Amino acid sequence: MVLASREFIAVPDDRKQQIVFKWPDVRVRKHSRAIVDADEVALFISTGQVIGTMGPGRHQIDADELPFLGTFIDIATGGNAYRAELYFVGTREYPGFTFGGRIDDVQDPQTGLIVTLRVFGDYSLQVSDPVALVTNLVGTVDLTDNDRVAGWVSDQLLKVMRTEVTTEVVRNGWPVLGLSAHTPELEQAVLAAANAQLATYGVCLVRMGNFDLNLPEQDEAQLKGLAKDTAFSRLAGGFNRYAAGEMAIEAGEGMSVGGGGDTGVLLAAGLGLGGQAAGGTASQGAAGAPGPVPPPAPGFAGGGPGFAAGAAGTGPAPATAVTCPHCQASVPTGSKFCPSCGKEMPAAPGHCSACGADNPPGARFCASCGKLLAPETAHCASCGAELAPGQRFCASCGTAVTPAVTPAQREPAPLPTAAQPAPEG
């Protein structure tokens, strides 16, 4: 068999950018000259195993210089060639590879909403172990195609990110809208985990760039809308006030577009609902009953601490609670009926049933309207049984009840005049 004469064996100039270049002939001519560049390693492979390597420099393909070739002499060529595969593997840094895609669904620690995280960026790749690369991936990936190699690496990178990014977000409680502030930490965590995953295959990531974590438009709009509602609720002093303003604005915008009588009805409905919401908040505040409040702190990245109920300048503090004497349930102060059992709640000491004003403990008359706060309990003059207010006959003995004369009903004694001297003694 006549072999084509090749004096030099090397990577062609138009293939210098390939990570791996395979010499097209499986028979390597004896006494040929192999040229290995400074950023390359040449490997001889037979039956899937590396039988020898050549470092940078010029090498004569001969068993005298490369003893491992002695057992691979090709008898069919009369001993003029060695039968083996020859790979050139570049060891320099290869930049410009990109990655991107969906990571996973994650619960935003700030709001509790489930959102989809996506990541995009680029990286540079380098071969750290040429032998491991060729022997472990030669049957899985076309090593002579950089795009195939990079695609496989990108898949491994996304697999690592699904674990690392989600773990960092949940463990540190980072808000999804503020993840850009933690890009350096995330990038380093992903880089370390990815290299640990790729070490078995003889490649590593040197650096990453343009690392960008983002959300689909729908998820981002949902989080931003909730952040806006929380911030404006804090400024308005409560969610009801903010909602009332929003309804009035939307109604006004609808009216400005034009369209006849329907807009007037819409405006009236918007203002009516807004008034009810605002009025409900005010009346609840006066009575001490709790009203709807916006989400609590800590709020959102770049938007302050959010609305915290009871904080200074953030609206009315939540009302205190009392215990229902009938079912022992917790009832907001000022409630007339228990929301648990429906029974009437006793009036709080010092609370005027006539005008609703609160008075200091021990007061007998309302400081606001002068009404008697705690009327003395009446008893039957015959049997001593307790009488209810307005009762005309005793329920125990049937004796007629004599109406009690309150201090307000007592007429003051007439003042003495000059014509009528005061009685003596």
PAROKOL-435745 format. One record per residue (C-alpha): residue number from 0; residue in one letter; x, y, z. Coordinates in Angstrom, 1 decimal. Layout:
<rs>
R  nr rest      X      Y      Z
R NUM    a      X      Y      Z
...
</rs>
This chain:
<rs>
R  nr rest      X      Y      Z
R   0    m    0.0    0.0    0.0
R   1    v    1.4    3.4   -1.0
R   2    l    1.0    6.1    1.6
R   3    a    0.7    9.8    0.7
R   4    s    3.9   11.5    1.5
R   5    r    3.5   14.0    4.4
R   6    e    6.7   15.5    5.8
R   7    f    5.0   17.6    8.5
R   8    i    2.0   16.9   10.7
R   9    a    0.4   19.9   12.4
R  10    v   -2.8   21.8   13.0
R  11    p   -3.7   23.7    9.8
R  12    d   -3.8   27.5   10.1
R  13    d   -7.6   27.6    9.4
R  14    r   -8.2   25.2   12.3
R  15    k   -6.2   27.0   15.0
R  16    q   -9.4   28.1   16.8
R  17    q  -10.5   24.5   17.3
R  18    i  -10.2   23.2   20.9
R  19    v   -9.5   19.7   19.5
R  20    f   -8.2   18.9   16.1
R  21    k   -8.0   15.3   14.9
R  22    w   -5.4   14.3   12.3
R  23    p   -7.4   12.8    9.4
R  24    d   -5.3    9.7    8.9
R  25    v   -5.2    6.8   11.3
R  26    r   -1.9    5.7    9.8
R  27    v    0.9    8.1   10.8
R  28    r    3.8    7.9    8.4
R  29    k    7.1    6.9   10.0
R  30    h    9.8    9.5   10.2
R  31    s    7.2   12.3    9.7
R  32    r    7.7   15.6   11.6
R  33    a    5.0   16.6   14.1
R  34    i    4.9   20.2   15.1
R  35    v    3.1   21.0   18.4
R  36    d    2.5   24.6   19.2
R  37    a    3.3   26.2   22.5
R  38    d   -0.4   26.1   23.5
R  39    e   -1.1   22.5   22.4
R  40    v   -0.7   18.9   23.5
R  41    a   -0.7   16.0   21.0
R  42    l   -2.1   12.7   22.0
R  43    f   -1.8    9.2   20.4
R  44    i   -5.0    7.1   21.0
R  45    s   -5.6    3.5   20.3
R  46    t   -8.8    1.6   21.1
R  47    g  -10.0    4.5   23.2
R  48    q   -6.9    4.7   25.4
R  49    v   -4.2    7.3   25.3
R  50    i   -0.9    5.5   24.5
R  51    g    1.3    8.5   24.6
R  52    t    1.6   12.3   24.4
R  53    m    3.8   14.9   22.8
R  54    g    4.4   18.4   24.3
R  55    p    5.1   21.6   22.5
R  56    g    8.0   21.4   20.0
R  57    r    9.1   19.4   16.9
R  58    h    9.0   15.6   17.1
R  59    q   10.0   12.9   14.8
R  60    i    7.4   10.2   14.5
R  61    d    9.7    7.2   15.2
R  62    a    9.8    4.6   17.9
R  63    d   13.4    5.6   18.6
R  64    e   12.1    9.0   19.8
R  65    l    8.7    7.9   21.0
R  66    p    9.1    4.4   22.3
R  67    f    5.4    3.9   23.0
R  68    l    4.9    3.7   19.2
R  69    g    6.9    0.5   18.9
R  70    t    3.9   -1.8   19.5
R  71    f    1.6    0.1   17.1
R  72    i    3.6   -0.5   13.9
R  73    d    1.3   -1.1   10.9
R  74    i    2.4   -4.3    9.3
R  75    a    0.2   -3.7    6.3
R  76    t    2.4   -0.8    5.3
R  77    g    5.6   -2.8    5.6
R  78    g    6.5   -1.1    8.8
R  79    n    6.4    2.4    7.3
R  80    a    3.5    3.7    9.5
R  81    y    2.1    3.5   12.9
R  82    r   -1.6    2.8   13.3
R  83    a   -3.1    5.2   15.9
R  84    e   -5.3    8.3   16.2
R  85    l   -3.6   11.6   16.7
R  86    y   -5.4   14.5   18.5
R  87    f   -4.1   18.0   19.0
R  88    v   -5.7   19.6   22.0
R  89    g   -5.4   23.4   22.6
R  90    t   -4.6   24.4   26.2
R  91    r   -5.1   28.2   25.9
R  92    e   -8.2   30.1   27.0
R  93    y  -11.1   30.1   24.6
R  94    p  -13.4   33.1   25.1
R  95    g  -16.8   34.1   23.7
R  96    f  -19.0   31.2   24.6
R  97    t  -22.6   32.1   25.6
R  98    f  -25.2   30.5   27.8
R  99    g  -28.7   31.2   28.8
R 100    g  -32.1   29.8   29.6
R 101    r  -34.6   29.0   32.4
R 102    i  -33.2   28.1   35.8
R 103    d  -36.2   27.2   37.9
R 104    d  -39.3   28.4   39.6
R 105    v  -38.4   30.0   42.9
R 106    q  -40.5   31.6   45.7
R 107    d  -39.5   35.2   46.2
R 108    p  -38.6   35.6   49.9
R 109    q  -39.9   39.2   49.9
R 110    t  -43.4   38.6   48.7
R 111    g  -44.0   34.9   48.7
R 112    l  -44.9   34.9   45.0
R 113    i  -43.6   32.1   42.7
R 114    v  -41.6   33.5   39.8
R 115    t  -39.4   32.0   37.1
R 116    l  -35.7   32.9   37.1
R 117    r  -33.7   33.1   33.9
R 118    v  -30.0   33.6   33.4
R 119    f  -27.9   34.8   30.5
R 120    g  -24.2   35.5   30.1
R 121    d  -20.9   34.4   28.5
R 122    y  -17.8   32.5   29.7
R 123    s  -14.3   31.5   28.6
R 124    l  -13.3   27.9   28.5
R 125    q   -9.9   26.2   29.0
R 126    v   -8.8   22.6   28.9
R 127    s   -7.2   21.6   32.2
R 128    d   -6.6   17.9   31.4
R 129    p   -6.3   17.0   27.7
R 130    v   -6.3   13.2   28.5
R 131    a   -9.5   13.4   30.5
R 132    l  -11.2   15.5   27.9
R 133    v  -10.5   13.1   25.0
R 134    t  -11.1    9.9   26.8
R 135    n  -14.3   10.9   28.6
R 136    l  -16.0   12.9   25.9
R 137    v  -14.7   11.5   22.6
R 138    g  -17.8    9.2   22.4
R 139    t  -20.3   11.7   23.7
R 140    v  -19.5   15.0   22.0
R 141    d  -17.9   15.8   18.7
R 142    l  -14.7   17.3   20.1
R 143    t  -13.7   18.7   16.8
R 144    d  -16.7   21.1   16.8
R 145    n  -16.3   24.0   19.3
R 146    d  -20.1   24.7   19.3
R 147    r  -20.8   21.1   20.3
R 148    v  -18.3   21.3   23.1
R 149    a  -19.6   24.7   24.3
R 150    g  -23.2   23.4   24.1
R 151    w  -22.4   20.5   26.4
R 152    v  -20.6   22.8   28.8
R 153    s  -23.5   25.2   28.8
R 154    d  -25.9   22.4   29.7
R 155    q  -23.7   21.5   32.7
R 156    l  -23.6   25.1   33.7
R 157    l  -27.3   25.5   33.7
R 158    k  -27.7   22.3   35.7
R 159    v  -25.4   23.7   38.4
R 160    m  -27.2   27.1   38.4
R 161    r  -30.5   25.4   39.2
R 162    t  -29.1   24.4   42.5
R 163    e  -26.7   27.1   43.4
R 164    v  -28.8   30.2   42.5
R 165    t  -31.9   28.9   44.1
R 166    t  -30.0   27.9   47.2
R 167    e  -28.4   31.3   47.6
R 168    v  -31.6   33.2   47.1
R 169    v  -33.6   31.2   49.6
R 170    r  -30.8   30.8   52.2
R 171    n  -30.0   34.5   52.2
R 172    g  -33.6   35.8   51.7
R 173    w  -32.5   38.0   48.8
R 174    p  -35.5   39.7   47.0
R 175    v  -35.7   38.7   43.4
R 176    l  -36.1   42.3   42.2
R 177    g  -32.8   43.1   43.9
R 178    l  -30.6   40.2   42.7
R 179    s  -28.4   42.4   40.6
R 180    a  -26.9   43.7   43.9
R 181    h  -25.7   40.2   44.6
R 182    t  -24.3   39.3   41.1
R 183    p  -20.6   39.0   42.3
R 184    e  -21.6   36.5   45.0
R 185    l  -23.8   34.5   42.7
R 186    e  -21.2   34.5   39.9
R 187    q  -18.4   33.2   42.2
R 188    a  -20.7   30.5   43.7
R 189    v  -21.7   29.3   40.2
R 190    l  -18.1   29.4   38.9
R 191    a  -16.8   27.3   41.8
R 192    a  -19.7   24.7   41.6
R 193    a  -19.4   24.5   37.8
R 194    n  -15.7   23.8   37.8
R 195    a  -16.2   21.1   40.4
R 196    q  -18.8   19.5   38.0
R 197    l  -16.5   19.9   34.9
R 198    a  -13.2   18.7   36.5
R 199    t  -13.9   15.1   35.7
R 200    y  -14.1   16.0   32.0
R 201    g  -10.8   17.9   31.9
R 202    v  -12.2   21.4   31.2
R 203    c  -12.8   24.5   33.4
R 204    l  -14.4   27.9   33.2
R 205    v  -11.8   30.6   33.6
R 206    r  -14.2   33.5   34.0
R 207    m  -17.8   34.6   33.4
R 208    g  -19.1   37.8   32.0
R 209    n  -22.4   39.7   31.5
R 210    f  -23.9   37.5   34.2
R 211    d  -27.6   38.5   34.1
R 212    l  -30.4   37.1   36.2
R 213    n  -33.9   38.3   35.1
R 214    l  -37.6   37.4   35.0
R 215    p  -40.2   37.0   32.3
R 216    e  -42.1   40.2   31.7
R 217    q  -45.3   39.0   33.4
R 218    d  -43.5   38.0   36.6
R 219    e  -41.5   41.2   36.7
R 220    a  -44.6   43.3   36.2
R 221    q  -46.4   41.5   39.0
R 222    l  -43.5   42.1   41.5
R 223    k  -43.2   45.7   40.5
R 224    g  -46.9   46.3   40.8
R 225    l  -46.9   44.8   44.3
R 226    a  -43.9   46.9   45.2
R 227    k  -45.7   50.1   44.0
R 228    d  -48.9   49.2   46.0
R 229    t  -46.9   48.7   49.1
R 230    a  -44.9   51.9   48.8
R 231    f  -47.9   54.1   48.0
R 232    s  -49.9   52.4   50.8
R 233    r  -47.1   53.5   53.2
R 234    l  -47.2   57.0   51.9
R 235    a  -51.0   57.2   52.1
R 236    g  -51.1   55.8   55.6
R 237    g  -53.1   52.7   54.8
R 238    f  -54.2   50.5   51.9
R 239    n  -57.9   51.7   52.0
R 240    r  -56.8   55.3   51.4
R 241    y  -54.5   54.3   48.6
R 242    a  -57.2   52.2   47.0
R 243    a  -59.7   55.0   47.3
R 244    g  -57.3   57.4   45.5
R 245    e  -56.6   54.8   42.8
R 246    m  -60.3   54.3   42.1
R 247    a  -60.9   58.0   41.9
R 248    i  -58.0   58.5   39.5
R 249    e  -59.1   55.6   37.2
R 250    a  -62.6   57.0   37.1
R 251    g  -61.3   60.4   36.2
R 252    e  -59.2   59.0   33.4
R 253    g  -62.2   57.1   32.1
R 254    m  -64.2   60.3   32.1
R 255    s  -61.5   62.2   30.3
R 256    v  -61.6   59.8   27.4
R 257    g  -65.2   60.7   26.7
R 258    g  -68.1   58.6   25.8
R 259    g  -71.3   60.1   27.2
R 260    g  -73.3   59.3   30.2
R 261    d  -71.6   56.1   31.1
R 262    t  -68.5   57.9   32.3
R 263    g  -70.6   59.9   34.8
R 264    v  -72.0   56.8   36.2
R 265    l  -68.5   55.3   36.4
R 266    l  -67.2   58.4   38.1
R 267    a  -70.0   58.3   40.6
R 268    a  -69.4   54.7   41.3
R 269    g  -65.7   55.2   41.7
R 270    l  -66.1   58.1   44.0
R 271    g  -68.8   56.3   46.0
R 272    l  -66.6   53.2   46.5
R 273    g  -63.7   55.4   47.3
R 274    g  -65.7   57.3   49.9
R 275    q  -66.9   54.1   51.4
R 276    a  -63.4   52.7   51.6
R 277    a  -62.0   56.0   53.1
R 278    g  -65.0   56.4   55.4
R 279    g  -64.8   52.8   56.5
R 280    t  -61.2   53.3   57.5
R 281    a  -62.0   56.4   59.4
R 282    s  -65.0   54.9   61.2
R 283    q  -63.1   51.8   62.0
R 284    g  -60.2   53.9   63.4
R 285    a  -62.6   55.9   65.6
R 286    a  -64.3   52.7   66.9
R 287    g  -60.9   51.0   67.4
R 288    a  -61.7   48.2   65.0
R 289    p  -58.9   47.0   62.7
R 290    g  -59.0   47.8   59.0
R 291    p  -57.1   46.3   56.1
R 292    v  -53.4   47.2   56.1
R 293    p  -50.8   46.8   53.4
R 294    p  -48.1   44.0   53.5
R 295    p  -45.7   44.4   56.4
R 296    a  -42.0   45.2   56.3
R 297    p  -39.3   44.7   55.1
R 298    g  -40.7   46.0   51.7
R 299    f  -38.8   45.9   48.5
R 300    a  -35.3   46.6   47.3
R 301    g  -34.8   50.3   46.7
R 302    g  -38.2   51.1   48.1
R 303    g  -37.6   51.5   51.8
R 304    p  -38.8   49.3   54.6
R 305    g  -42.3   49.1   53.3
R 306    f  -45.5   49.7   55.3
R 307    a  -45.2   48.5   58.8
R 308    a  -48.5   48.6   60.8
R 309    g  -48.1   50.7   63.9
R 310    a  -44.9   52.4   62.9
R 311    a  -44.6   56.2   63.1
R 312    g  -46.0   57.9   60.1
R 313    t  -47.4   54.8   58.6
R 314    g  -51.1   55.0   59.6
R 315    p  -53.1   53.8   62.5
R 316    a  -51.7   51.2   64.8
R 317    p  -53.6   47.9   65.1
R 318    a  -56.3   47.9   67.7
R 319    t  -55.8   46.1   71.0
R 320    a  -58.0   43.1   71.8
R 321    v  -60.2   42.0   74.8
R 322    t  -61.5   38.6   75.7
R 323    c  -65.1   37.6   75.2
R 324    p  -66.6   36.7   78.5
R 325    h  -68.8   34.1   76.8
R 326    c  -66.4   32.1   74.6
R 327    q  -63.0   33.5   75.6
R 328    a  -62.3   34.5   72.0
R 329    s  -60.0   37.5   71.2
R 330    v  -62.2   40.4   70.2
R 331    p  -61.0   43.9   69.0
R 332    t  -61.6   46.6   71.5
R 333    g  -64.8   48.6   70.8
R 334    s  -66.6   45.7   69.1
R 335    k  -70.3   45.5   70.2
R 336    f  -70.6   41.8   69.4
R 337    c  -68.2   38.9   69.5
R 338    p  -67.3   37.7   66.0
R 339    s  -66.9   34.2   67.3
R 340    c  -70.1   33.5   69.2
R 341    g  -72.2   36.5   68.2
R 342    k  -73.1   37.5   71.8
R 343    e  -73.1   41.1   72.9
R 344    m  -69.9   42.4   74.4
R 345    p  -70.0   44.3   77.7
R 346    a  -69.3   48.0   77.5
R 347    a  -65.7   48.8   78.5
R 348    p  -65.3   50.8   81.8
R 349    g  -65.4   54.5   81.2
R 350    h  -66.9   54.1   77.7
R 351    c  -70.0   56.3   77.1
R 352    s  -72.8   54.5   75.4
R 353    a  -74.4   57.8   74.4
R 354    c  -71.6   59.6   72.6
R 355    g  -68.9   56.9   72.3
R 356    a  -66.3   58.9   74.2
R 357    d  -63.7   57.2   76.5
R 358    n  -63.4   58.5   80.0
R 359    p  -60.8   57.9   82.7
R 360    p  -61.3   54.9   85.1
R 361    g  -63.6   55.7   88.0
R 362    a  -65.5   58.5   86.2
R 363    r  -69.3   58.4   86.9
R 364    f  -70.3   61.0   84.3
R 365    c  -69.1   61.4   80.7
R 366    a  -66.7   64.3   80.4
R 367    s  -68.0   64.9   76.8
R 368    c  -71.8   64.8   77.2
R 369    g  -72.4   64.6   80.9
R 370    k  -74.4   61.4   80.8
R 371    l  -74.2   58.9   83.7
R 372    l  -71.7   56.3   82.8
R 373    a  -72.5   53.4   85.2
R 374    p  -76.0   53.8   86.7
R 375    e  -76.4   52.1   90.1
R 376    t  -78.2   48.8   90.0
R 377    a  -81.8   49.1   91.4
R 378    h  -83.2   46.5   93.8
R 379    c  -86.8   45.7   94.8
R 380    a  -87.8   47.5   98.0
R 381    s  -89.9   44.4   99.0
R 382    c  -87.7   41.3   98.3
R 383    g  -84.3   42.9   97.4
R 384    a  -84.1   41.3   93.9
R 385    e  -82.0   43.0   91.3
R 386    l  -84.1   45.0   88.8
R 387    a  -83.3   45.7   85.2
R 388    p  -83.4   49.2   83.8
R 389    g  -87.0   50.2   82.9
R 390    q  -88.6   47.3   84.8
R 391    r  -92.0   48.3   86.3
R 392    f  -92.8   45.3   88.5
R 393    c  -90.4   42.9   90.4
R 394    a  -90.1   39.6   88.6
R 395    s  -89.7   37.8   92.0
R 396    c  -92.5   39.2   94.2
R 397    g  -94.6   41.3   91.8
R 398    t  -94.2   44.5   93.8
R 399    a  -94.6   47.7   91.7
R 400    v  -91.2   49.4   91.1
R 401    t  -90.9   53.0   92.2
R 402    p  -88.9   54.9   89.6
R 403    a  -85.6   56.0   91.0
R 404    v  -84.8   59.7   90.9
R 405    t  -81.5   60.3   89.3
R 406    p  -79.2   63.2   90.4
R 407    a  -80.0   65.0   87.1
R 408    q  -83.8   64.8   87.9
R 409    r  -83.5   66.2   91.3
R 410    e  -84.6   69.9   91.4
R 411    p  -82.2   72.1   93.3
R 412    a  -83.6   73.9   96.4
R 413    p  -84.7   77.5   95.6
R 414    l  -82.2   80.1   96.5
R 415    p  -83.3   82.5   99.3
R 416    t  -84.4   85.9   98.2
R 417    a  -84.7   89.2  100.1
R 418    a  -88.5   88.9  100.2
R 419    q  -88.3   85.3  101.5
R 420    p  -85.7   84.8  104.2
R 421    a  -84.0   81.4  104.5
R 422    p  -85.5   79.0  107.0
R 423    e  -83.8   78.8  110.3
R 424    g  -82.2   75.8  111.7
</rs>
